[in-house]
C-alpha cells in the first residue's frame, strides 16, 4: 500500500468526525457537511500529494473544506442560508448547555456575520484573509464581526471585546459608551 493510501485511511478513520464537525460549523447541516468533507478529501487526495504528517494532511483538508464552502456560498448567494453549528471540535471540556447556547446564538446571526465569526474565531483567520475569501472589503468584514460579537455578547451574557483587530478575543467588562463608541 502506498504511503498516501495509509495516510488517507488514517485521516478518515481518526479525523473524519472532527472534519465533519468543522464543516457543520459552516454549513449548519450534517448531510451537507458530510458532502463537503467528502469533496475536500477527494480534492486533496485526488492528486497524488505527499504530506509529512497526519496533522499536515488534516490542515490541508480543512482548508479545502473552507475553500469549497466559500465557493458554494458564492454560487448560492440568492439561495438558502448556510448555518454553522457548534460541535465538539477541540479538546477542552465545555458543558453541553454552553454548546447548545453558543449554537443557538450562532444560528441567530445573519449569514455573513455568522460566516465571518466562524472564520475569524474558529479558523483564526485575519480580517484580510476573510475579506479575500469572501470577496468583501476589510471594512465590511470588521463590521460583520463587530455586529456579530455584540449580538453574541447580548445573547450569551458574555463580555468578549469586539475589537476585531486583535488576534484573540479579550474578555473585558461590557460598557456601552453611546453610538460613537
BELKAZI-V256119 format. One record per helix or strand of 2 or more residues. SS is the DSSP state (h for helix, s for strand). FROM is the first residue (numbers start at 0). TO is the last residue. Records with the same first field share a line. If there is no record, write none. Layout:
SS = FROM-TO / FROM-TO
This chain:
h = 2-26 / 29-44 / 53-74 / 95-106 / 110-120 / 126-133 / 137-155
